[in-house]
Amino acid sequence: MAYLAALRFIDGVPLEEPKEPSGPQEKGIDADIQNGLPQEARVQIHPDKLASIVASYDIKTLRKLKGVEGLSKKLNVSLDEGVKSSDVPIRQNVFGSNRYTEKPSKSFWMFLWEALHDLTLIILMVCAVVSIGVGLATEGWPKGMYDGLGIILSILLVVMVTAISDYKQSLQFKELDKEKKKIFAQVIRDGIRQKVSIYDLVVGDIVHLFIGDQVPADGVFISGYNLLIDQSSLTGESVPINIYEKRPFLLAGSKVQDGFAKMLVTTVGMRTEWGKLMETLSEEGEDETPLQVKLNGVATIIGKIGLAFAVMTFLVLTVRFLVDKGLCHELTKWTSSDALTLLNYFATAVTIIVVAIPEGLPLAVTLSLAFAMKKLMNDQALVKRLSACETMGSATTICTDKTGTLTTNHMVVNKIWICGKEKEVETNGGRSTIYSDISENVISILLQGIFNNTGSEVVKNKDGNNSILGTPTESALLEYGLLLGGDFDNERRSCNMLKVEPFNSEKKKMSVLLSLPDGKVRAFCKGASEIILKMCDKMIGVDGEPLHLSEEQVRNTMDVINEFAGEALRTLSLAFKDMDDGFQENRIPDSGYTLITIVGIKDPVRPEVKEAVKTCLAAGITVRMVTGDNINTAKAVAKECSILLDNDLAIEGPDFRHKSPDQMIQIIPKIKVMARSSPTDKHVLVKNLRGVLKEVVAVTGDGTNDAPALHEADIGFAMGIAGTEVAKESADVIVLDDNFATIVNVARWGRSVYINIQKFVQFQLTVNIVALMINFISACISGSAPLTAVQLLWVNLIMDTLGALALATEPPHEGLMKRPPVGRTENFITRTMWRNIIGQSIYQLVILLVLNFAGKKILGLSGSDATAVLNTFIFNTFVFCQVFNEMNSRDIEKINIFRGMFGNWVFTGIIAATVIFQVIIVEFLGTFASTIPLNWQLWLISVVLGAVSLLIAVVMKCIPVNQMTNTQHDGYDLLPSGPNLA
């Protein structure tokens, strides 16, 4: 009944007078919901039918409904007042909320289940079960359980730690995802223009769309100018579509490329075309970062070496065992204990593979990046792609915007030139006091230009006070118009807007054609001062009459523009032209204007920027300013920020684009400021820096026009406050506070990630080499492996998960920003690292092999348990060598490895936990871990032998390493000397 009623209604068949509903669905909406609505809030069209009108571009049905006005009546919404806030929950019940069904996040048990699927751990579990079976048969209950149970407990511990770290990381990404979704739209509700989250939009909302916005829901065009929509994300069609009254349908997920408009929301959430598309897509995981890819290659090679050692160890142990049985003439006599021995050999071999496969490498990268992302979130940087943080550590140049990034983005009109006079803007009691000697006629034209030729609005907030919604530059002009005593609403009501050409970065101007109250037609133009001045042949006089603009006056006016720009003021000019009777209605002229005024808008430089730029220079990162502003303004700000020094080059976009490719390559290294630049200039600059000069480039942007450069760059930074949705979508990092210092902080953390992973790799490779060699050499010589499967699993836990947590979460220190960036092609494992790895490995192998073959004699061990004590002592010494080597790895080059250690509670906590658990394993879990309690003397010797690795590290760091003498850097300073050594 409901659907038929809706169809009848849409097809133009008049419905009967409203009466009490007799069926479950009278007009297409659930009767319970419909009956719960107040009479004036009841809607008269089914949500599915409404969705199909927009999705199928059904213009005929829309016309039958009498267009957008008729549709708004069916939805019980006023196009002027918008939705009533009290109706929002009701509309969400009827039409649904503007949210998309998301794939449910994995529970902790899922991560636990996935961790149990590791092939090597499954093999070890099988070994453990067989070990328990054989043990019970040979040694009975409960002693036969111990070996197998020890392996199972160790596996469970490894699985638990892995699952917990993965689960915590997934929670972090979920939190970051929430931040990404903080997108707001400007809507009219209760007659007031306000910002609401796009996820709180309801059917019937009146939404304002601007350049760079993503259309937040399906809807119908109400009014607007030059609205160009990019639907490539939905249709794959790259050519933008012009939306107007005859083609009024807007789809969620498309992007506003040009113009501005108001739309009526008709469909939200999963009923939109975008929602249906999202439903068909499965959620994709995060791509691996370049460093993870590089380290996965390293891990594969190490894994293969480990597999070879494991196979050789198993073969050597098995052959020796068979030879011994042959010598004793027992090859034909096999007992269950022989089977258990071979099974233990196999378990040891499998455990060697577990230790050798450095699964901690990718884990360390992920942990380090997730840790950095979390910290950067607190510092106002939302990292959308993991690889961006890592790549930023290698950045060699930053191409930054000026407005809002280097400056505060709170603009005010500071100076004005009008009627040939230059004046400071002062306020007195909230009103401007500069116009005492200029006629009301001039003020009237000025206010007409300010309030009508703008894409921004003055609106009343809930308290009844004026509030300005729009770009910072236009907001400054509107604020100034209000200071002059202007009334925004009156000015807009008194004039009829005939045509608008919105501001765009190519033309650098905005124009509007108005029908005045007296019937005349007037054009207004506002934009970059030099461009507007070229369009003018007259200037306004003190009485409001146009005066001829002589060449001398043009020169004087240019001097004023340059003077304002030299004081770091952004200059804008306003001009008007009264049209003759024979004007062309759909064409705004581009010459013959009368210059009204030049305004100087002040946007102070952020106080922290100068220091941030100096930090970049010290770190070998070149900062280049790319702006659409006047060159003098750009140079003044660049000098204030220390970007432009004496020998540096400042160039204008038009000069740059007319250079030949060879000339460009010659001058690009010297360019520090590019003014009056177009999006193409910025894109060409970035392309040459990356492609030809092999720089690692970071780019900041806030507008739709910046999207190509953001996409081309190695790392794109979009502004969180001033940035458009298109810019944010193209970027890798969103700077939530629009501050340049935040970008430098991302570079600092990026370097920290790279160095932290190097520290971890140095630590892990040392453990790998020693663990593999000690068991293999011992197996070859003595026929037994001193480190059992359980012990190796514990070492693996220290080395992989706990080591990754300890070393990969070290915070950055200031020294990181006092060295050049790491080059694209540099080896990840540096010569310095190899020196440290080889030195520590030799020390540990010598100590452990000596103990293995002569330990009883050296330590004076005797008795039936001498072998067990020696093996426990070797295991204990090996673990303490790793504990102290973990400390050594905190700094690859400097001798003082304790600096900042006690301030890092994660590192100190993991070291303490490792030592405590080692004591528990040796003293209390001997049955499971094949250890026996040691006396205090042996404990002390173990700790001392481990601590000697600190002295070995000092000796190794005094051995010079030949550095490559090239422009790139391996991430470390040259070997320090004297006081710098510490």
N, C-alpha and C positions, 0 to 999 in steps of 0.2 A: 504493500500500500504506500509506504513512505517513498520508495524509489519512483513508483508510478506518479505520485503527487509531484515529486521533484521534476520528473520528465515533462509532465503536463505544464508545470509552471515555466520551465525553461523554453518549451516549444511555443509559448505564447498563449496557451489556453487559460482563460481566466479562472482562477480558483474561486470557490464560493466564499462568502463572508466567513471570517473566523468563527469557529464554534468549538465547543468542548471536544477534545479528541475522543473518538469512539474506538479507534483501533490502536494497536501498540505503537505505530509510527504514523503520525499524521502528515508531516512535511519532510520526511527524510531523516529525521533525527530521532534517536531513541526516546520513546515516550516519557520514561522516567526523568531523563535529563531535561527534555523539552518542558515538561510540566513544572520542573523545578526552577525554570527561568522566569524572571519578571516579564510581563507582556512586552515591554519595549525592547527586551534583549533577545527575544525569540528569533531564530534565524529560519529562513525559508528555502534552503537549498541543501541538498545532500553533499557531504564532504567529498565523496568519491566523484560525484558529477562535477563539482567545482574543480577538483584536481584534473579531471579529463579535459575540461575546457581549455586550460592553460597548456597542459602537456601536448594536446593535439592541435594547438594554435587555432582553435575553433572560433574564428572571428564572426561567423554567422550567428552562432548561439549568443555570443557576447552582444551583438547588435540587437537581437531579439530581447535581451535583458535591458536594452537601452544603455549600453556601454558601461563604463566604469561607475557612473552615477547610479544607474539602475542596479548594478551589482552591489554597490555599497548599501543600497536600501534593503536588498535581500539579506545582507549580512548585518543589518541594523547598526550601521556605523556612519558617522558624519565625516566627510572628506576634510572638513575644516577642524573638527574637534578631535577626531580619532577615537580610539577605543576608550571606554571608561575603565579606570584601574580596577574598580569593583567587579567588572565583567571578565577580567583576565582568567581567573580560575575556572569560570564557567566555560569560556571559550576553549580552554585547554581540555576540559572534559569532553566537549562536543567534537572538536576538530583535532585533538591531539596536541602534544607539545612539539616544539621545534628541536627535537633531539633524534639522533640516529642510533639504531640498535648497534651496540658494540659487542665485539667478541668478549665473553667473560674472561677475566684474568685468571691465570693458573693459580691453583691453591698450593700451599706448602707441600701437601702430600703428592701432588703432581711432580714437583721438583725432586722430591725424595725418590719417587718411582723412576724418573728419568736418570737420576744419578746412579741408581742400581743397575741400569742397563749398560754400564761400561763393560766392554768385552773382557778386558783383563781382570776386572773385579769378578765377573761371572766365572771365569776360569779358576780364580782363586777360591771362590765359594765351592765349586765342585771339588777342588783339592781338599778343602776343609772338611766337606761332608765325607769324602772317601777316607780322609785321615781319621775322622771320628769312628767310622765303621771299622777300619783296620785296628785302630787303637783299642776300641772296646773288645775286639776279638782277641788281641794279644795281651793287653794290660788290665782289662776289666774296667768296671765302674769304680770311682769316677776318674781315675788317673788317665785312662785311655781317651777321655774327652778333651784333655787340656790343650794339646797342640792344635787340634781343629778349632776348638772354641776360641782360642787366642787369635787365630787368623780371622774368624768370623767377627769377633769384637772389634778388631782393628779395621776391618772392612766397613763395619757399621759406623765407626767413628769418622772415617774418611767420607763416607756417604752423607752423614749428618752435617758435617762442616761444609761440604760442597753445596748441599741443598739449602742450608741456611744462608750462605753467602749469595747464591743465585736468587733466592727468594727476596732477600733484602734489596738486591739490585733491581729486581722487577718492581718492588714497591717504590723505589726512587724514580724509576722511569714513569711510573703511574702518576706520581706527584708532579713530575715535570710536564707530563701530558696535560694535566689540569691547567697548568700555567699557559700552555700553548692555546688553550681554548678560551682564554679571557679576551673575547672579541666583542666589541660594542657597536651598536647601530644607533643612529639618531632617529627617534620616532616622535609622532605627535600623539600624546595621550592626555585626556582631560583638557584638551585645548592648549597644552603646554608642550613645547619641544624639549625633549629630554633624551639622555643616553640610557639604553638598556642593553643587557647581554643579548646577543643574537639567539641564544638558547631559550630566552624568555619571550620571544616574539610569538604573537597569536594571530590567527586569521582575523582580518579586519584592521590590523595595525597599518598606519600610514608611515612608511619608511623613507628617509632622505638618503639618496645615493650620490656619492661623489667619485671623482677620478680615483682609481686605485682600490675602491671597495670591492669586496666579493658580495654578490647578491645573496642575501641570507636565507631567502625562501622563495618559492614560486609566487608570482604576483602579476599585477596588471599596471601598466604605465598610467599615471594620473596626469602629470605635467612635467615639463623639463625642457632642457635645451641641448641640442647636439649630442644626444646620448648614444654613445658607441659601446656595444657590448661584445666582449670576446667570449665565445662559447666553445672554444677549442677543447677545454677540459671535459665537456659533455659530448660534443658532436665530432670533435677532431677537425672541424672546419676552422682554418687559421684566419680567414677573412672576417674582420669584425662586422657586426650587424647594427644598422641604425634603427633605434627603437623610437617610435612616435605613435600618434593616435591611431594610425591605420595598421601599425604593426606593434601592438601594445604588450605582447607577452614576454615576461622575464622569468628565467629559470634559475633556481638555486644553484650555486657552484660556478656560475659564469661571472665574469669580471668587468667592471666599468673601466673602459679604456679612455673615454673622453666624455666631457659634459657632466651635467648633473640633472637629477630628476627626483620626483616623488612617486612611490609605487604603493599600491594597495596589496597587502599580503592575502593570498587566496588559499595557499596550501603550505603546510609545514611538515617537518620531520620526515617520516618514512613514506608519506604519500607523495612527496616531491619526486621529480625525476632523478635528482641527485641522490635522494634517499634510496630509491629503487636500485640505482647503480651501485651504491655502497653495499647494499644487501647481497649483491652478486659477487662482491670481492671478498677474499679472505684477507685477514690482517697480515701484513708482511712484517717480518722481523727487521731489526736494524742491520744494515749492511756492515760487513766487517770493515774496520778502518785500515788504511794503508799499512800501519805499523803491525796490526794483527795479521794481515796477509803475509808481511815480511817474516814475522815471528813464527807463523804456522809453518813456513818453509824451513826455518831453523829447527822447529820442533820435530818435523818429519825426518830430517837428516839425523838428529840425535836419537829419535825413536828407532830408526833403522840400525844405527850403531849399537843401541841398547839391545835390540833383538839379536844381532849377531853375537854380542857378548853373552847374552842369556843362553843361546843355543850352544855356544862353545863351552860355557860353564857347565851346563847340564851334561853335555857329551863327555867332558873331562872327568866330572864326578862319577858318571855312570861307568865309563871305561875303567877308571881306577878301582871302582867297587867290584866290577866283574873280574879284573886282573887279580885283586886280593882274594876273591872267592876261588879263582882258578888255582892260585898258588896254594891255597889251603885244600884243594881238591873237593870243593863244595859246590861246584857249578850245577850238579844235579840235585842238590838239596836246597830247596827253597822254603823259607818260612814266611809267616805273615810279617815279621819284623823286617825282613829283607824288602818286602813290598812297601812297607812304611818308609824305609830309608830312601828307596827310589822315588816314592811319592813326595817326600820332603825335598829331595833334589829338584823335582819338577816344580814344586811350590816356590822354591828359592829362585829358580830360573824365571818363573812367571813374575815373581816380585821384582826381580831385576828389571824386567820390562816395564813394570808399573813405575819404578823409580826413574828409569831412563826416559820414559815418555814424559816430556815436561808439559803436562796439561796445565800447569800453573802459568805458562807464558801468556796464552790468550786470556786466562783468568786475571792475571796481573794487569793487563792492558785495560780490560773491562772495569776492574775494580778501581784502577787509578783514574780512568776517565769518568766513571760514575761519581767517584769522590770529588774530582775536580768540578764536575757539573753541579753537584750539590752545593759546593762552596761558592761557585760562580753565581748560582741562583740567588744566594744570600747577598752577593755583590752586584745584583741587578743585571746579570747577563743570563739569558735563557738560551742554552746550547741545544739546538734542534737536532744536529747531527753529531754523533760521537767524534767522527773524524775531524771536525772543524777545530776542536780544542787541541787535538794533537798536531794538526797542520799549522795552527797559529804559532806553535812553538818554533816553526821554521820560517815564519814570515820575514821577508827582507824589505818590504815596502808596504805602507798603508796609504791608500788614496781616500782622503776624508772629505766629507761635506764641511761647509762652514757653519751655516745657520743651524742652531740647535745642538750640534755635536761639539764644536769648539766654543760656541756661544750659549747663553742661557736659554734662548728661544722665548724669552719674555720681551716682546718688542713694544716700544713706546715711541711716539713721534717726539723727537728731541729738538729739531730745527725745521723751519719752513721758509721758503722763498715764495712770495706772492706779490703781484703787482710791482715787480722790480725791487722789492724790499726783502731783506733777509733778517729773520728774527728768531730768537730763542723761544721755545714754547714753555710758558709758565702757567701754573694753575693757581687759582685763588678760590677757595671754598667749592672745589669740584667743578669750576667753570674756567675756560681758557680766557686770558686777558690780553690777547695780542692784537685784537682787531679794532681798536678804538679809532684808528685813522683810515679804515677801509669801509666802503659802503655796504649796506645790507644786501644789495643786489649781488655783489661778489660772493658774500657769504652764502646767499641762497643757492647760487650756481654750484659752489663748492660742496655744500651739503647734499645737493641733488646728485652730484657725481659720486660722492662717498657712499651714500646710502643705497643708490640704485645700481651702481656698477660694482657689484660684489657678489661673491658666492657664499658669503657668510651671513649670519643673522644675529640681530639683537632680540633676545626673547626674555620673557618674564619667568623667573624661577618660582618655586612654590611659595617663597617668602614675599613675592611681589617685586623683588629687586631685578635690575637689568643684568643679564648675563649674555656673553657673546660666544657664539658657537662658530668656529671656523679656523682658518689658518692663522698663524701668529702675525703675519704681515697685514692681512686684511683686518684682523682683530684690533691691531694697533690703530689703523685708519678709522675703524668704526668707533673705537674708544675716544679717538680725537674728535670725531664728529659729535659725539655725545657731550664732550667737554665744551664744544662751541654752542651748546644749547639746542642741538638738532633733535628731532623726533623721528626715529626710524620708521615706526608704523605709519605716521602721517605722510611722510615722504613717499613710502611705497604705495600707499593707497591713492595718493593724488596723481601718480603717474601710471600709465599703462605700458607694460613692457611688450615691445613688438618683436624684438629679436635679441638674442644673446650669443656672443662668441666667448666661451669660457677661456680662462687663462690656460695656456699650455707652454711647455718649456721650449718649443721651437719658435713660436711667435714672440714669447716673453711679454705678452700684453693680453688684456681682457677688454672687450668692447660690448656696448649695449645700445640699443635703439629704443627711445622712449617716445610715447605720445604724451605731451604735457597737458595740464588742465585747460589751457587756452586753445588746444587743438593743434598747436605746433608740434613738429617732430624734431627731436634733438638726439644726437649721438654723443656718447661719452666713451673715452678711451683712457685706460690706466695701465701702466707697466714700466719697464726699464726706461730710465730717463733719456738715454741717448736715442733710443728707438722712438719714443713719443715725440721728442724734440724734432726729429727729422720729418715727422708727420704734420708739424705745425708751421703755419706762415703768419700767425698772429699771436698776440698775448693779451690777456685781459687787463684792462686799466682799472684804476681805483674806483671809477664810477660804474664799472661793470661792462663798459663798451670795449669791443675788440680794437687793439692797436696793431699797426703793421710791425712785424718782427724783422728788424734790420739785421744785416750781417754782423754788425758790432754787438747788437743785443744777443744774437745767437752765441757769439764768442763769450760774452759776459755770462750768459746762462750756463755755458759749458764750464766756465771757471767756477761757478757756484756748485755745479754737480761734482767737479773734481775736488773742490774744497770740502764739501760734505763727505765725499768718499775718503779723502785724506784723513778725516777725523773718525774713520771706521764706522760711518753711518751708511746704512743701506738707503739708496735714493730711489724714489718713485715719483713719476710725474702723472698729473691728471690733466686731461684736455677735453674740450667739447666742440661740437659743430652743430649749428642750427641748419636744418635741411630745407631745401627749396621745395616748392609744391611738387615738382616733377621727380622726386626721389624714387629709387627702386626699393620696394618694401623689404625684399629679402637680401639686401646687400648693405653692409655697414661700410662706409667709406674708409680709406686708409690714407687720406691726405686732406689738406685744407682745414686743419683743426686750429682752435684757439687755445693756447697754453694757459691753464688756470694756476697751477702751483707745482713746485718741487718740494717734496717732504723728505727730511732726513730722519730715518728710523734707527733708533739705537738698540743694539742687541749686545749687551756686555759680554766680554769673554769670560768663560767659566774660570774661577780662581785656580782650580787644580790643573788646568790644561797645560800651562807653561812647564810645570814640573814633569807632567806626563810625557810631553814632547821631548824634554831633555833626557828622560829615561829611555825613550825610543832611540835617540841618537847614540847614547852610550851603549845600547844593546845592538847597534849595527842595523837598526830599522830606519829606513828613510820615510819621512812623513811628507806627503804631497797634498795640497789643498786643491780640490776641484769644485768650483762654485759657479753659479749663474750670475753672481754679483758683478758690479763694476770693478775694474782691475785695481783702481786706487783703494777702494774699500777692502778688497781681498788682500792687497799688499799690506795695508795698515794692520789688519787683523793678523796676518801671517807673521809680521814682524813682532807684534805683541806676544804671539804664541811661541816665538823663536823658531818658526818653520822656515821663514825666509831670511837667509843670512846674506852677507855682502856679495859673494860671488855667485849666488843662485839666480835662476832665471824665472821671471813671471811672464806669462804669455796669455793672450786672449784666444778663445776657441776658434774664431774665424781665421786668425793667423796660423794656428796650429793645423787646421784641416786643409789649408791650401799648400802645405809643405808636401814635397815628394816623400815616398817611403824611406829613402836613404837619408834625407834631411831630418825626418822624424827620429830615426834611430840615433842620429848624431846629437840631437838636442834633448831627447827624453831624459837621459840621466841627469841633466842640469835643471830640468823643470821642477820647481817646488810649488808654484802657484799657477793654476789654469783658471782664468776668470772668463765670464760670459760664455761658459762652455755649454754645449748641447749634449743630450744623452749619447749621441753618436761619438762625440769627441772623447767622452769618458770611456766609452766602450773600446775605441781605437787605442787609447792610452793604455788601458788594462791589457788588451790583447798583445800589444807590442812588448810591454813589460814582461808578460808571461812567456809569450811564444818566442820572441827574438832575444830578449835580454836574460831569459831564464830566471827571472825573479819569482819569488813566492809572494803573491799579491793578496792583500786584504783590502776590501772596498766597503765603504759605508754608503748607505743610501736610504732615502725615506719616501721617494715618489715612485709612481708606476714607471716613469721614464728611467729610473735607476735599475730596473729589473734586468736588462741585458748585461750591464756591467757587473751586477751582483752575481749573475749566473756564470759569467765568464771568469770571474775571480776564483782564486783558490779557496778563499774564505769570504763570504758575503755577510756584512753586518747590516741589519735593518733597524731603524729606530722604533722603539716601542711606543713612544708618545706621538711623534709626528709622522711615523711611517704608515703607508697605506698597506692594506691587506695583501696586495700583489707583491709589494716589496718584501713584506714579511715572509710570504710564501717562497720567494726566490732565495731568501737568505739562509745562511747556516746558523747564524747566531742573532738573536733579537736583543738589542741593548735597551733594557726596560726604562732606564733613566736618560736615554739619548746623550750619554756623557762619554767624551773621548777617553777619559781616564779609565773607564770601564773596559774599553777595547784593549788598552795597555795591560790591564789586569788579566784579560783572557790570554794575551801573549805570555805573560809571566806564568800562568798556570799551564799553558801549552808546553812551555819549556820544562816545567816541573814534571809533567807527565812523561816526557821523553827521557829525562834524566833518571826518574824513578824506575822506569822499566829497564834502563841500562843497569842500574844498581841491582835490580832483581835478577836479571840475566847473568850478571857476574857471579852473584851468590849461588844461583841454581846450577850453573855449569860447573862450578867448583865441586859442589856436592855430587853431581852426576858422575864426574870423572873419578872422584875418589871411591864412591860406592861401587861403581862398575869394576874398577881396577882391583880394589882390595879383595872382592869376592872371587874374581877371575884368577888373579895371581895365587891367592891362597888355595883355590880349588886345584890349580895346576900342580902346586908344589906339595901341599899337605893332604889333599883329597877331601878337605872339608871347607865349608864357607863359614867364617866367623860371625857373620850377620844373618840371623834367621829371617824368615818371611815376615813375622810379626814386627821384628825390629826394623826391617827395611820399610814396612808400611808406615811405621811411626816417623821414621826419617823423611819419608815421602810427604807426610802430612806437614812436618816442620818446614820442609823445603818448598812445597807447592802452595797450599792454601794459606797457611800461617805466614810463610815468607812473603807471599804476594800481599797479604793484608798489612804486614809490618812495613815493607819497603815501598809498596806502591801508593801508600797514603801519606807519604811525607809531604808537608806543606812547602811551598816555594820559599826560597830565601833571596835576599836582594842581590846576591852575587850572580844569580841567573841572568839578570838584566845588565850585566857588565861584560858580556862576552858576545861575539858575533853569533848569528843564528846558524843552525845546523843546515848544511847544504842538502839539496834534493838527492844527490847521488852518493852521499857519504855512506860508508859502511856503518852498520848499526853497532857491531861489536868492534870497538876501537882498539888500537895497539895498547893503549893504557890499560884497558880492561883485560886483554890477553896477558899482559905482564902480571897483573894481580892474580888472575885465575891460575896461571902456570906456577907462580911462586907459592900460593897457598896449597895447591894440589900436591906439589912436590913435598912440602913440609908434612902435610897430613898423611900422605902415602908412606913416607919414610917412617914416621912415628908408628903408624898402625902396623906396617909390615914387620918392623923391629919387634913390636910387642907381640905380634902373632907368632913369630918364629923363635924369639928369645925372651918372651915376656915372663915366663915362669922363673927363669934364672935371674933376670934383672930384678923382679919384684919379690923374689924369694918365696914363690908359691910352691906348696907341696901338699900331698894328701889326695884323697879320692876326688875332692871337688875342685882341684887346682885348675883343670881345663874349663870348668863352668865359670869359675871366678875370673879367669883370664878373659874368656869370651865376653862376660858381662862388663869387665873393665874396658875392653876394646870398644864395645858398644857405647859405654858411657863417655869415653874419651872422644869418640867420633861425634857424638851428639854435642858435647861442649865445644868441640872445634867449630861446629856449625853455628852454635849460639854466638861465639865471639866473632866468627867470620861474618855473621849477619850484621854485627855492629860495624865491622870493617867496611862493609858494603855501603854504609850510610854516606860515605864520601869517597869517590873513586880516586880523587887526586890529592886532596888535602890530608895532612897527617892528623889533625884534631877531628876525630870522628865523633866526639862526645858533644860537640856544639849543638845545642837545641834538642838533644836527645831526651832529656828529662821533661821537656815541655811537650813532647809528643806522647800522649798517654796511650795511643794505640800501639806504638812501637814498644814502649816500656812494658805495657800490659801483656803483649804477646811473648816478649822475652821472659817475663816473670812466670807466665803460664807454662811456657815450655820447660823451664827449670823445675817448677813444682810437679808437673806431670811426669817428668823424667825421674824424679825422686820416687814418686808413687810406683812407676813401672818397675824400677830396680828393686825397691825395698818391699813392695807389697803385691806386685802382680807377677812374681817370678814364675808361677805355674803356667801362666798364659804366654809370657814373653820370653821364656827360656832364660831367665836371669836369676841370680841369687843375690841377697843383700851384701853390700860391700862395707868394709870398716871405714872409719873416718879418714885414715891415712890414704886409702885408695881413692876416696872421694876427692880429697884435697889434690892428689897427684893428677886426677882426671881434669879438675878445674884449672890447675896450673898449666898442664899441657895444652888445654884449649886456649887459655889466655896468652900463651906464647905466640899464637897467631896474630895477636895485636902488634907484637914486636916485629914479626915477619913482615906485616903490612907496612910498618914504618921503613924497614930496610928496602922493601920493594919500591916504595914511593920515592926513594932517593936515587933509584936507577933511572937515568934519563931515557925518554922514549923519543925517537926521531919523529917529529911531526911533519906532515906533508905541507910544504910551503906553497899553498894556493889561496885563492880568494875565499874559498869556503872554509868551514871550520868543523872540527869533529865534535864540538859541544863542550870542550874543556879548554881551560887556559894552558899555556905552556907551563912546564914544570916550574913551580915557584922556588924561590931561594930566600935565605935569610928569614926575617920575621914573617914573610908571606907564606912560609911553609906550613904554618899552623892555621 
